[in-house]
Amino acid sequence: MSLSPNCGPRREGARPDLVVIHYTAMASAEAARARLCDPAAEVSAHWLVPERGEPLALVPEELRAWHAGAGSWGGVTDVNSRSIGIELANPGDRPFPEPQMAALERLLAGILARWQIPPARVIGHSDMAPERKGDPGARFDWRRLARAGLSVWPSQGCPPAEVGGFAEAARAFGYPAVQAELLLAAVRLRFRPWARGPLSGEDAGVMADLAARYPVDGRTPRA
């Protein structure tokens, strides 16, 4: 039984092989739950994680929730049919509290085990939709998830690379083809939120490292 009516079957018998993390951009978890369960809103997610407390299941994982919208990751263009969506209760302007992050880690560990999803396919809404979205934002601790084996992070001390290879490496990792400034902003938001200024060798080095270790859809980036 689904708490949210905003769901349906996954198209063409798809199974989830991505996890997309969001923030709610609302004042409270209660307000977010109301919206995610409102038929008029036409949005939902599989899970809602309050600031303090256990995750709330809104849509069964085997069904298609309406959380991702337009965007892509690698060869996946219908992200809703291929993903599990997790909403973190956060208005978008504050850190994610420890109880929420701990609950997210437990939730993610179960999802990845149930569906045999590799950590590299745990992404942010901003990763698959750089033109539209910025969540879960610069305050989200992706490195923490990677240390727990629940996402990925660049190798420590990875060397700079030629900036001319940045876009190709980003696409090999999974990012969609978007304008250069949007792509750079999305990559920095997730992996280098402190970085400023034009595209650098450090940005290119991060993407070269990630593309080499985690090529999306099993593809190998060209030399």
N, C-alpha and C positions, 0 to 999 in steps of 0.2 A: 504494500500500500504506500503510495507516494503522498507526502505532505503537500507538495506543490503540484498543481495540475499542469504546470508548464513543462511538459515533457512528451516524449513519444518514442517509437522504436528507432533504433539505430538503422540508418539507411544501408541497404544492400548487405545486411547481415554483418556489419562491421563490429569489431571488438575494440575496446579501448586500448590504445597503446601510447597515449600521451596523458599527462596530467597538467592542467593549466591552473595556475595560482592567481587569484585576484584579491583586491581589497574592495570593500563594499562602498566606500565613499559616502557613508551615511552616519548619522549621529550615534546610533546604537545598534547592537545585535538584534534587538527586538524590532526596530524599524526595518532593518535589512530583511529579517525573516518575513515580515508582513509583505514587503514588496516582492520578494522571491516567490511567495505563495499566492500573489494576487493575479488572477487570470488576465486582468486588464493590462498588467505590466508586460506580459509576454517575455519574462526573463526568469531564469532559475539557475540552480547549481545543484550538484549532487550533495555537497556538504557545506555547512556554514560553521565556522569556528569562532565562537565568542571570544572576547578579550580574556575572560576567565571562565573556564568551564569546558565541558566535554563537547566534541563536535556533534552537530545536529544533522542527521540524515534527512534531506529534503526530497531527493529523487533516487530511486534504486540505481546502483551503478550499471546494471545491465541495460538501462534505458538511456535515451538521448536527452540530456538537459540542454537548456538554451542559455548558455553562458558566454560562448566565445565570439559569436558574430562573425563578420567578414574578416578574413585573414588566412594565413597558411603557415605551415612549418614543414620544410622539405617538400615532399610530394603530397602532403595532406592538405587539401583545400576545404573539405568539410570537416573542420576541426571538431564541431559538436558531436559528429558521429564517431569520432575516433578518440575522444578524450573523456576524462573525468574532471569536472570543475570543482575547485575548492574556493570558497569565498571566506576571507578573513575579515572579521568585523574591525574596521579601522576607517576613520574618516579621510585618511590619506595624508595627514600632516603630523603624525606622531609615530614614535617607535612602536614595535609590536611587543607586547609584554611577555615575560618569561612563561607564564602559564599557557598562553596562547601558542607560543612557539613549541613548547614541549608537547602540547596536544596535537599540533600539526605534525610533529615528527612521528608520533605514534600512529596517527592516521595514515600518513604517507607510507610508513613501513608496511602497514597492512595492505594498502592499495597496490603497491609495487609487487608484493608477494602474491596477492590474489590473481593479478592479471599479468604477471611476469613482464612488467614494464621496467626497462633499464633506467638508471638515474639520469642519463643524458636527455631523456624525454620528459623530464619534469621541467616545465618552462613557465614563464610569466606571460600574462596577457599582453604586456608590452613587447614581448619577443615575437609573438605571432601576428600582432597588429600594430606595428610601429607608427603607422600613419594616424591611428585613432586613440591608442591607449597608453597609459603610463603606469599602470599597476602591475605588481604590488609596490613599485616605487623604490626610491633610493634608500629608504630606511629599512627595507626588508633584508634579512641576513642570509643571503644565498650561500656565503662561505660556510656558515654553520650547517646548513643542510648538506653541503658537499662533504664536510668532515664526518657527518653521520651516514654517508653513503646514500643520500637521498636526492642528490643533484650533482652537478659537476662544477669545477672551478679551475682556472688556469694553473698550470704548474708553477711552483714557486721559482722565481728567478728566470722565467722564460725570456729569451733574448728578444730585443726589438727586431722587426722585420720591415721589408720594403712596403711603404704605404700603398704602392700600386696594387698589391695583392690583397688588400683589406677586404674589398667587396666580394671577391671570389671566395675567400676563406670564410667570410660570414655566411654566404649562401651554402657553402659546403657543410657548414655546421648546422644550418637549418633556417636561417633568417630569410624572409621573403625579399624579393627584388624591389627596393623602394629607393627614393631619392637619397643621395649620399649623406646629406645632413641628418635625415631621419634615421638612417641606418646607424650612423655613428652615435647618435643620441641614445638609441635603443641598446646598443652594445655597452656603452658607458653606464647607462642606468643600471644595468645588471652587474657588470664586472668591474667597472672603474668609475663609480659615482662621484669620486673626488676630482676627476680629470676635467680640464677646461682647455679651450683653445682649439686650433685646427687639428685634424687627423694627424696622429703621431706614429712614430715607429713602435712605441709601446702598445698603442691600440692594435696595430697590425700584428705585433708579436703575440698578443693575447689571442687574437682570432686564428692565427696560424697554428698555435699550439692546440687550441680546442678543436679546430677542423681536422688536424692530423690525428688526434686521439679519439674523437667522437664524430666521425663523418655521418651525417644524417642519412637515414635509409640505406645504410651500408655502403654509401658512395665513398670513393677515395678522391680527395681533391687533386687537381692536376698540379704538376710541378710548375 
